Amino acid sequence: MTRRLTLPILSLALGFTASMDAKELPAVAYEKFASGFVSPLTMIPYGKGDQAYLVVDQAGVIYFLGEKGGEPGKAFLDLRQGIVKLKKGFDERGTLGIALHPGFATNKKVYVYYSTPLAKDGKEGFDHTARLSEFKVKSDGFADRKSERVLLTIDQPQFNHDGGHLVFGKDGYLYLGLGDGGKANDLGDGHEKGGNGQATDRLLGKILRLDVDKGDPYGIPEGNPFKGKDGRDEIYAWGIRNPWGITVDHGGNGDLIVADVGQNRFEEIDVITPGNFGWPRYEGYATFNQKNPGEVVKLRPAPAPTGFKNPVLVFPHHKGYGEAPGYGISVTGGHVYRGKALPGLTGIYIFADWAMSWAGNKHGLYAGIRDNPETWTMQVLPGAKTPGGVDQWVVGFGQDHQGEIYVLTNAGKGPSGKKGAIWKIVPGK
């Protein structure tokens, strides 16, 4: 029987080492690397010189960024004429994800996930249609806008819980994280009875795995749980609420790590393997009642029904659900550190909370320490809490060619203005 705890002891589920010795971690600081973006969500290594990096700006442009950072470079791919009109105050739509094909050096294929207006044949009353597309890159390094090949479209009932992050796994397949469709409780118009997260005939609330090298428009890898069975073949994992950050630890054993945003009580980190991660039956480790989402949770371990997967790390929103005094309200996923500047962080998963890490000027960044494959512990990174008290919201993370990690921020809750910035994590004092 798979055990899922209603709320395990702090050192297990909540991750904080209150009942065990904390791992000695190096202090960190932050250096501004780039500025002038709207809301940069992802930065990936690309080439050299002025085309060293690609930065996904939520407002619709994927920019080049040079080796020394600075201001956004030329547009690698401009989708502003194709994306849905974004809300200035707060929005989770836009240009959301990018991944280079593992064979990019020869085939020049890149994959992008973005939000378009509701298609003409889209579901009535829905908010927009999300699109997963393949583009070819020209000899000058720029994407060919006219080469777009649409692989998948997904009608989204709301403007939030889109997910949209993309990665290629160590197995060579493309992974796409999709939220449950928005609103709250995984209920209402556009949500299946019992929640989209548990509806295996729908793609919302899932991690998809696609073989982009086979089929038309893609193939289904062996090992996808519903291949040849009832349910959507594309689904690899289900029971996901709002995956905001997906990474693959290419320097380790290839773990696929997803940060899944909770509702009002808990945030979680999952190491994804095929199976059911619980939402909306569970929020973090706790049972979830769709009609009573604020239900108080007891601190007693309890077995879950067979067939559910545990998160590796959970932290609560406030002290009422444990001893952790409010480490966040919306997890922002990061990367496993594989750089050289901070050897004490090697193999540790660096992540944040959208509101409490920097905008809250309270905790700084977090470390997920992989004590064993099933349970991680969590610590606040020592050193600077923010880059000098900067009031920024952590919306994403990036990596460079050497495995160093960068924090991506915007200056408000929504994709507006030009104060989005990129900060390099460096050794502190």
N, C-alpha and C positions, 0 to 999 in steps of 0.2 A: 504494500500500500504506500502510495506517495503521501508524505506528511506535509501538511501546510499549517503553520502555526497561526492561531488567531492573533497573537502578538507575542513572539518569543522574548526571552530575556534580552536586555539591551545589547550585550556583547555579541549576540547572534544576529537578530533580525535588524535592529536599529544600527548595528555596525559600530557604534562607538565603544571604545575600549575602557568602559567604566569599571569593568570587573577583571581586567587583565592589563598587563604592562603594555603601554603604547609603544609603537615602533618609533624609533628615533628617525625623524625625517629632516632633510635640510631645509633651511629657511629660504624663502623665495622673495623676489621683487619683480617689478613689471616695468618694462621699457616700451614706450610708444614706438610702434613699428610703422604704422600707416594711419591715415585719417582722411576725411572727406567723403566717406561712404554714407549711404542712408542707413542701412541695417545689414551689415555683412554677416551672413550665416555660416559660411563654410570657406575655408582657404585650403587649397591642395597644391602640392608641387606640380609643376608643368614642364618648364624648359629652362632657359638661361637668360641672362641679361634682363631686358625689359619684359620678357615673357616668362619670368621665373615661376610665377604663381598664378592661379586662377582664383578669384574671389567672387563668390555668389552673393550679390546684393539683392535683398528681397524685393526691392522696388522694380526689378525687371532686367537688370544688366549683369552679365558675368564679365568682370573686368580682368585684364592683365594687371599684375603688380610686379614691379621690378625687384631684383635681388636685395636692394637696400631699402625696400619699402617706399615710404613717402605717400604721394597722392595716387588715387586710382589711375591706372594707365588707360590704354585704348580698350574699347569694348571687344572682347573675344566673341561675345554673342549678345545682341540687344533684342530682348523680347518685350519691350515696353508696349509695342503696338499690339501684342497678342495676349497680354495678361489681363485679368479682370481688374477693374478699377478698385484700388485699395483704399481702406479707411485710414485716415491720418491718425486717429486717436489710438487705435489698437487693431491689429489684423494678423492673422496667421497664414494668409494666402500670399501668393507672389511667386517669385522664382525661388525654389526651396532646396533643390538638390542637384548634385553633379557627380559623375563618376567617369573616369577614363577606362576604356576597355583594357584588360590585361595585355592585349596584343596591340596597344595603341601605337607603338613605335612603327609598326608596319601597316596596320589597317586604318589608323587615323579615325577611329570611332569614339564618340563621346555621348554620354547619356544624361539627359536633363529632365527634371520633374518640375512642372510649373502649373499655375492656376489660370485657366482661361474662362471667359464668360460661359454661362450655361449654353451647351450645344443646342441646336435647333430641335434635335430629337431627344434632348435631355429630359429627365424626369420632372414633371410639372411641380412647381413649388420649390424645387431645389435651388441652391445658391449659385453653384458654379460647376464647371467640369474641369477636373484635373487631368493633366496629360503627361505621360511618360514617352519621351521621344529620343530617337537616335539621330545624331548629326555627324556629318563627315567634316574633317578639318582640311583646309586647303594648304598648299605648300608654304604659304606665308605664316602659318600657325593659327590663323583665324578660323572660326567655325563658319561653314557655309550655310547661311540661313535657309537657302533654297533646297538644301539636301535633306531637310527634316523628314524622317520616317516615323510616323506615330505608331508606337507599339501597343499602347494601352490608354484608354480613357476611362475615367471614373467620375460619375456624377456625385457631387458632394452636397449633402442636405444643408450644411451650415458653413459659415466662414471660418470656423475654428476646428481644431483637431484634424488638420490635414496630414500631419506627419510630413512625408516627402523627402526624407533623407535617403541617399543612395550609396551603396558600396558594392564592390566586387569581393566575394569571399575568397578564401584560400583555395576553394574548389573551382574557382573560375566562373561561378554563377553570379548573376546580378540580384542583389537583395534590395527591396523597397519596403520602407515602413509606412503604414497607413493608419491614421487615427480612426476613431469610431464614428466620425461624422459630425461631432460637435454637440453644442448645448451642454446639458448636464445629465448625469445618471444613465447615459446611453438609452434614453427614452424619448418618445415624442415622434413627430413627423420625420420620416426618413430612417427610423430605427425599427428594427425587427423586434417582435415580442421576445423579451428575455435579453435583448441587447444585440447590437451588431457584432460586438466582440465575440459572442458565442455562436453567431449564425454562420455556419460554414458554407452556406450557399452565397455569401456576400464577401466582398474583398475588404470592406471597411473593418478596422480594428484588427489588422493582420500584419504579419511580416511575409512578404511574397518572395519567392525564389524562382528566377527565370533563366532559361538557357537562351541567350541572345544570339548564339551561333548556329542554332537549329530552328526549324519550323518557320511558320509564317503566321504571325509576325515574330513568334518566339517558340521555343520548345519547353517542355516540362521535364525537369531533371528527375531521375530515379531517386526515390527517397522522399519526395514530397508526399505528405501523408494521405492526400485525397486523390492522387493520381489513379485513374481508373475506378474510383469509388464515388459515392455520393459526396458532393462538396466541390468547391472550386479547386481545380488542379494546381493553380498558382500558389495556393496557401502553403506556407512552410510552418508558421507558428500562428496561433490565434489567442484571443483573450487579451488583446493589447488596447490600451486606452488612447494614448497620444504620444507616440514615440518621437522624442525631440533630441535626437543625437544617436547615430549609429556608427560604430567603428569596428574595424577588424584588427586584431593584434597580429600583424604580419611578422613582427619580430619574435613572437612567442609561438604558441600552439595554434594560432588562427582563430581564437575565440571571437565570436560575433557578439558584441556587447551593445545593448540597447538601454537607453534611459527612457523610462515610461512615466509620463507626468500623471500624478494622481489627482484626486478631486479635492476633498477638503481635509483629509487626514494624513495621508501617507504618500511618499514618493518612493520609486523603486528603480533598481538596476537589475537587468536580466542578462544572463548569458544564454543566447538563443540556441536551442536545439528543437527539433520538431516536437510540437505538442501545444498544450493549452495552458496559457499563463494567467487565466482566471477572470479577467475583467469581463462583465461587471459582477461576477460572482464574488470576486475578491478585489480589494484595494490594498496594494502592498501585501502584507501577510494577513490582513484582517478580512473577515467576512464583510460583504457589502450588501446593504439592503437598498434596492433602487428607489423604493418609496419612502425610505427613512435613512437618507445618506449620512446624517450626522450621528447615527446610533453609536452610543458609547461602547467601547470594546474592552472586554476583560483581558487581564494579563495572563491568562491560563493557556498553555499549549493545548491544541486540539487537532486531531487528525482530520485531514480533508478527504473528500471522496477520491477514489482512485482515478487517476487520469489527469491530474493537475501538476503543473510545474511550479517550483518555488523561485522567487527572486533570490539573487545572491546577496542583496543588500536593500534594506528599507530604512528610511528615516521619517519621523513624524513632523507634522507642521508645527505643533506646539506641545508644551509640557503636559497637557491634559491626556496625552496618549503615550506617555513614557517619560523618561528622565531627560531626554534631549530637549533643550530649551528653544525650540523653534529654529531648526536649521534650514528651513526653506518652505516654499509653497509651490514651486514649479521647477523640477530638475532640468538642467541643461547638460546634455551628455558631452563628454570630451573624448580623450584618447589615452591609450597606454603609453607611458613615457619610454622612449627608446633612444633618446638623445645622449649626449656626452657631457653637457655642461653641469648637469645635476645627477651624478651617478647614484646618489642615494634614493632617487625616485625611479630607478630602472625597474620596469615591470609593474609599476603602480598605475592604476587608472585615475586620471585627473579629470575632475568634473566640477560642476558648480550648481548654484541655484539662481534662476533668472532674477529674482527680486532680492534675495537676502545676501548674496555673495558680495556684490559691489554696490548696487543701488541702496541696499540696506546698511552699507558701511559697517557690517557687523562681524562676519565670519571669514571672508576671503574665499579661497578655493578649497576643495575637498579632495582627499585621497581615498580611493577604494583599494584596500590591501587584500590581496588574494591569499588568505591563509590556507584555504583548501578549495577544491572546485565547487563546493556547494554553498559555502558561507564566507563572505568577506567581512572585514571590519572597516570602519570609516573614521578618519581623523581630519581635523582642520589642518591645512598646510600651514606650518609656522612661517613667520615673516610678515610681510606687508599684507594688510587686509584689502587695500585698494592701491592703485597707483597715485598716492598722495591725496586720498579722499575724493577722488573723482567720482561724481555721481553718474554711473553708467550701469546699464542693464546688460547682463551677460546673456547673449543670444546664441552663441556658438563657439566653436573651437577650430583651430587649424593646425597644420603641421608643415614643417619645411623638409627639404631634401635630407637633412641630417637627423630627423626625428625629434627636433625641438618642437615644443607646443606653444601655441599662441591663443590668447583669449580675444574673442570677437564681441564687440559691444555696440549698442546704440544708446542715444541720450534720452530716449523716451519710450513709452510703451508701444508705439506704432512705427511703421515704416515712413517716416517723414523727416524733413530737415537734412542736414549734411554733417552731422556730428558723430556718425558711426566711425568706430576706430578699431585698430588691431594692435594688441599688446603682446610682446614677447615675454614669456616666463624666464627669468634669469636668476642666478644665485643671489640670495639676500645676504645681509650682514648678521 
